[in-house]
């Protein structure tokens, strides 16, 4: 763990961590719950799906707290989530959209992933400096 005071930029990295973790956990909860018959939130499964999302939100917020304290575990998780979302953005087909071409969709995906990549580079440089 780094013993220095956190820079103000770590709060922007913590916000990026919050957004990335929310996206990844929402994808992973639906992927894990799919074999159990989860097809979306409705009255019959809301009793166990909504608490799962609340628990996931608590885990994400705890990760944000640890990120602001420069703990190494959320830094590694941010790197892993960035790799996961990059792979998802590459292997998911662009599809046919009436509004955007396939190249524009891939460009938008790259622009969405850019803050996560920049945060990983920032954390890497911060760790190398310590």
Residue, then its C-alpha position, 0 to 999 in steps of 0.5 A: x500500500x502506498x503511504x503518501x497522501x492521495x492526489x486530487x486526481x484519485x477522486x476522478x479515478x474513484x469515479x471511473x472505478x464506480x462507473x466501471x464496477x457498476x457496468x461490470x457487476x450489472x453484466x456479471x449478475x445477469x450472466x451468473x443468474x441466467x442459468x437460474x432462469x433470470x430473464x429480467x427483473x419482474x415480480x417473481x424474482x425481484x425478491x432475490x435480484x434486487x438484494x443482489x444488486x444492492x449488495x453489489x452496490x455496497x461492494x462497489x462503494x467499498x471499492x471506491x472508498x479503498x480506491x481513495x485510500x490508494x489500496x492495491x486491491x481496487x487498483x488491480x480490480x480496475x485493471x481487470x475490469x478495464x481488460x474485461x470491458x475492452x474484450x467485451x467491446x471488441x468481441x461484441x458485434x456492432x449490429x445494424x443501427x439505423x442511426x450509426x454505422x459500425x465504425x461509429x459504434x466502435x469509435x463510441x465504444x473506444x471513447x467510453x473505454x478511454x477514461x478507464x485506460x487513462x485511469x489505469x495508466x495514472x495508477x500505474x505511474x502513481x505506483x511506479x513513483x512510490 
